[in-house]
Amino acid sequence: MKRCNCALLILLTGLLGACGQAQSPSPQPAVGEGIATVDGKPISKSAFETYVANIDRQNGGRGIDAEQRAQLLDQFIGLHLAAAAGEKKGLTKDLTVADELSYARTNVLAQAAMQKYLEDHPVKDEELKPAYDAGVSKLPVQYHARHILVADEKAANDTIKQLGEGADFAKLAKKKSVDSSKDAGGDLGWMASEDVAKPFADALAALKPGEMTQAPVQTQFGWHVIRLEETRPQDAAPFEEVKDKVLLMLKRERVQTYMDDLRKQAKIEKNDKAGAALPPPVSPH
């Protein structure tokens, strides 16, 4: 997936979070249907339902009962009263307030545009399993290996020579290795690349099952002679358990593609000062 900028991530979080919520089976109220009036001005029921839905989403989608809806209606009326008071005081002419209003409008329109794009370009069920399989194929490989750890390069080369002459790896590990794995014939069990030192991991990646290193591998622990027993892909959660996450990932990728296309079609000019760091906020104390 291509890189998302911070602002887009914020938009995606709101948009895709909303997409993941269960929709009410009840019909949408008609636009303009009133639920209250404040100083003779109606408050539409649809606007209130949007407010309720946002509050419910912020609370984890647990639902809003009748008593809570009544409380939220009082809060929503309060917001309208405060907003009307702000308009009377001319606050819409304040630069900061105007910028906040502009941002809110931009945010709502952007989310609506991305939602509409997803509706017009939906992720289909048949896309999910291939995306899951592709992700699983990129998981790190796990290695089952044995090693013989010795103190110096000469001892390691002598060990490689003995193994080349037919010595049994496990028996030689029990005899010569200086770490606790010798008791298991040098068996280290299953590991991922990030579990071991980089030279050891690089050596594992270069081997095929049944092969051993033909030159000693040095790490901070000493000198290793390594044999790769087998490999396997890292364990992945079953498809059905992560199906919803795959869907969300594909939606994000689809919206990112949409945003990339919009950016390519637009003529964008940035002010050199736009990237300058903002001064720290002034403490009121």
Steps between C-alpha positions, in 0.01 A plus 500: 500500500625850423588743775216701651558853627389595850197699394376219280544252782279716718236514228524127438465426869171688514372371167591135534404493865157616394492238222560226754200586715173314462234703326155548647232303314249778555429734207685830489288797611401749235741792466359803677270303732513691827579357840503831690493875449727756664378859492278407206776329302452126437761239582476221246458143616758382247761736649421369847529138381843580360599646837370190682680267259830683557462482878416130479803434280728683745362279779580179315165446330325368810172663403300794637186436704196728527619676817840568348340630180298748706819618670679527166213706357541747787875510428436553129258782574767648724750491215255690279442760773876552545556515124226758458650706781839480328353624175334792675836598646655494152730208574471372144718800403775387738783352291549198727130422509472545124793262447343241731170523312682468168690196626180335626334553161804367315520196728131411456513544122821297471358214701179510296702493175704201615188321619337561161810368325482179705132464416580540129809274522411245768739232623354170383497181706708318241784749553544414868654152490763584233602806703527284811709238316730769363554635849572156643755434225695806617519387861855435626635148459570297814808282518572175683875479539786337687836654575833424655641797692873516565736759637718577198511484122755217489278273710207586272698413187610172658134424573398572140779268381383216727141542384616494140674171570172349619484580873148505648390859564303429818774285654767756415286777650471309827875459504623841387230768540551741790135602551200327657362382165769231493283284726244487215763435236516871413127517427380861532135430416294742293606863467443811290770722355437767760561248780871458422804714426513638144800292381319187623175607330681579174661156506162331554345691210775379268452131584258242366356231730767236563789735422759635743731798492830436325671786683481592869246766598613745765265671747551656840462153649784338309538301178212294364465209264134497396280238338150585379257216569176641352299816442136599529295817459421691816166404652212716380155546648229311305335696220157505666648658814658790313254537212367833632854635538581401143186682384604812691852482355365477145266793562793706622702404193208588275454840659876560482486428125213750470701764686807433287294545184357828627848621582630410151215691335541810713740790461654537844730782609641505853614806688859447612402611848228234529745241629646724769453385857223670694605696809418332831167602659518780755420380851207683659675486839 
